[in-house]
Amino acid sequence: MKYSQRLDYARLAETLLERGLVAPEPVRELLQLSRKGGMGFCEALVTSSLMADWELAQLISETFQLPFLPIELLVPNPAAQEQIDKDFFIQHNLVPVDVFGQILTVAMPGLVPAEVLAQIAVQTDSEVLPLVSSVESNRRWVSDNLEARVVPEREGGWGSIFDEADAEVLAGLEEPGSLDLPGPLPVELGDTLDLDSIEAEAADPIELPPMPDFGDTGAGS
């Protein structure tokens, strides 16, 4: 890979200080932290509100003479994900945009060091073409597409879930005291119901009290 200028956090920090865009002390601290394996320098600048996201991306594009294409304006090709190390891309907040032959296009969260891109080239056996994107747009895309987790389907499908639940309930009924039922049962477990007597009682006629006499009670008097 050959670029017009070496992609380096130190060069970006120098540009920020030369233009008076940030104070020297926080820039040095963030640069030191990124070199120790912490958050990427560009992500740290945006997260700490030292630089606006798009302003930083435009500055990087101008400084390193790279195209500025936020991921919102692109439709990444799913084929570009096939050969990448997803954990590595998640770590550096990178988006695989497209693949054409041996050329892999990658959107950076502002900027990543040339060493990171060189490692991708080795992993994929490709020439890596970097694009400048914004930190937040890359972060959202990576979260939605590379960090997504699929819940594994149970063997046997959904029906097996209900079968397992039924088996647990039945096991509880077979073991005395394993089910904590609210309040006493209306029928003791040892009792039996006499269905014949219940039916006989239901068949007996119900004796009603005599009806009152609503006849003539002296209306003619």
C-alpha positions in Angstrom: 0.0 0.0 0.0 1.2 3.4 -0.8 -0.4 6.6 0.4 0.5 10.3 -0.3 1.3 10.6 3.4 1.9 8.0 6.1 -1.3 7.3 8.1 -0.2 8.1 11.6 -1.8 9.5 14.7 1.2 11.6 15.5 0.9 13.4 12.2 -2.7 14.1 12.9 -1.9 15.4 16.3 0.7 17.7 14.8 -1.9 19.1 12.4 -4.4 19.7 15.2 -1.8 21.6 17.3 -0.5 23.5 14.3 -4.0 24.8 13.5 -4.7 25.5 17.2 -7.8 23.3 17.1 -7.2 21.6 20.5 -5.0 22.3 23.5 -1.6 20.5 23.6 -2.0 18.7 27.0 -5.2 16.6 26.2 -3.9 15.8 22.8 -0.7 14.4 24.2 -2.6 12.4 26.8 -5.1 10.9 24.3 -2.2 10.1 21.9 -0.3 8.3 24.7 -3.3 6.3 25.7 -4.0 5.2 22.1 -0.4 4.0 21.8 -0.8 1.9 24.9 -3.7 0.0 23.4 -6.6 2.1 24.6 -9.3 3.7 22.5 -8.3 4.9 19.0 -7.0 8.5 18.9 -9.8 9.7 16.6 -12.5 8.0 18.7 -11.1 9.5 21.9 -11.1 13.0 20.4 -14.7 12.7 19.4 -15.8 10.9 22.6 -14.2 13.5 24.8 -15.8 16.3 22.7 -12.4 17.8 21.8 -13.4 17.7 18.1 -16.6 17.5 16.3 -17.0 14.2 14.4 -17.5 15.5 10.9 -15.0 18.3 11.3 -12.3 15.8 12.3 -13.1 13.6 9.4 -12.9 16.4 6.9 -9.6 17.5 8.4 -8.2 14.0 8.1 -9.4 13.8 4.5 -7.6 17.0 3.7 -4.4 16.2 5.6 -3.9 12.7 4.2 -5.5 13.3 0.8 -8.0 10.5 1.2 -11.7 10.4 0.1 -14.3 11.4 2.7 -17.3 9.1 2.4 -19.4 8.7 5.6 -20.9 5.2 5.8 -24.4 6.7 5.7 -23.8 7.5 2.0 -22.7 4.0 1.2 -24.2 0.5 0.9 -21.5 -1.9 2.0 -21.2 -5.1 0.0 -21.9 -8.2 2.2 -19.2 -10.0 0.2 -16.6 -7.7 1.8 -17.2 -9.4 5.2 -16.4 -12.9 4.0 -12.7 -12.9 4.4 -12.2 -10.4 7.3 -11.4 -11.1 10.9 -14.6 -9.6 12.4 -13.1 -9.3 15.9 -10.3 -7.2 14.5 -12.7 -4.9 12.6 -14.8 -4.5 15.8 -11.7 -3.7 17.8 -10.7 -0.9 15.4 -14.3 0.2 14.5 -13.7 -0.5 10.8 -16.3 -1.1 8.1 -15.6 -3.5 5.2 -17.2 -1.5 2.3 -16.5 -3.5 -0.9 -14.3 -6.0 -2.5 -13.2 -6.0 -6.2 -10.7 -8.7 -7.1 -7.8 -8.3 -4.7 -8.8 -4.8 -3.6 -10.7 -4.4 -0.3 -12.2 -1.0 0.5 -12.4 -0.2 4.2 -14.1 2.8 5.9 -12.0 4.1 8.8 -13.5 5.9 11.9 -11.6 9.0 10.9 -8.2 7.4 10.8 -6.4 4.3 11.8 -2.6 3.8 11.7 -1.1 2.3 8.6 0.0 -0.7 10.6 -3.7 -1.7 11.2 -4.4 -1.5 7.4 -1.3 -3.5 6.7 -2.4 -6.2 9.1 -5.8 -6.4 7.3 -3.9 -6.8 4.0 -2.0 -9.7 5.3 -5.1 -11.3 6.8 -7.2 -11.1 3.6 -4.3 -11.3 1.1 -5.7 -8.1 -0.5 -4.7 -4.5 -1.2 -6.6 -2.3 1.2 -8.1 1.0 0.0 -9.0 3.2 3.0 -11.8 5.7 3.1 -12.4 8.4 5.7 -15.7 8.0 7.5 -17.0 9.5 10.8 -16.5 7.9 14.2 -20.2 7.7 15.1 -21.4 6.4 11.8 -18.8 3.6 11.9 -19.6 2.8 15.5 -23.3 2.4 14.7 -22.7 0.2 11.6 -20.3 -2.0 13.4 -22.7 -2.4 16.3 -25.6 -3.3 14.0 -23.8 -5.6 11.6 -20.6 -7.1 13.1 -21.5 -7.2 16.8 -25.0 -8.7 16.2 -25.6 -12.0 18.0 -28.0 -14.6 16.9 -29.7 -16.7 19.6 -29.0 -20.4 18.7 -32.1 -22.3 17.9 -33.0 -25.2 20.2 -32.8 -28.7 18.7 -36.2 -29.7 17.7 -37.5 -26.2 17.2 -40.1 -24.4 19.3 -42.1 -27.5 20.0 -39.3 -28.9 22.0 -39.4 -25.9 24.3 -43.0 -26.6 25.2 -42.3 -30.3 25.6 -39.5 -29.6 28.0 -41.8 -27.2 30.0 -44.6 -29.9 30.1 -42.0 -32.5 31.3 -40.9 -30.2 34.1 -44.5 -29.7 35.3 -45.2 -33.4 35.2 -42.1 -34.1 37.1 -43.2 -31.6 39.7 -46.6 -33.4 40.1 -44.9 -36.7 40.6 -42.7 -35.4 43.4 -44.6 -34.5 46.6 -44.0 -31.0 47.8 -42.2 -29.9 44.6 -45.1 -27.7 43.5 -45.9 -24.7 45.7 -49.6 -24.2 45.1 -51.3 -21.1 46.5 -53.8 -22.2 49.2 -55.5 -25.6 50.0 -56.8 -27.8 47.2 -60.6 -28.0 47.0 -60.3 -31.8 46.9 -57.8 -33.8 48.9 -55.5 -35.8 46.7 -56.4 -39.0 48.5 -60.2 -38.6 48.0 -62.2 -40.0 45.1 -65.3 -38.4 43.5 -68.6 -40.4 43.4 -69.9 -39.4 40.0 -73.0 -41.6 40.4 -74.2 -39.8 43.5 -73.5 -36.4 41.9 -75.6 -37.3 38.9 -78.4 -38.7 41.2 -78.6 -35.5 43.2 -78.8 -33.4 40.0 -81.7 -35.6 38.7 -83.9 -35.3 41.9 -86.7 -32.7 41.5 -86.3 -29.5 43.5 -89.2 -28.9 45.9 -90.4 -25.3 45.7 -92.4 -23.6 48.5 -96.2 -23.2 47.7 -97.0 -20.2 45.6 -99.0 -17.4 47.3 -102.7 -17.1 46.5 -103.1 -14.0 44.3 -106.9 -14.6 43.8 -109.7 -12.3 44.8 -109.0 -11.0 48.3 -112.0 -8.9 48.8 -111.8 -6.6 45.9 -115.6 -6.5 45.7 -116.1 -5.5 49.3 
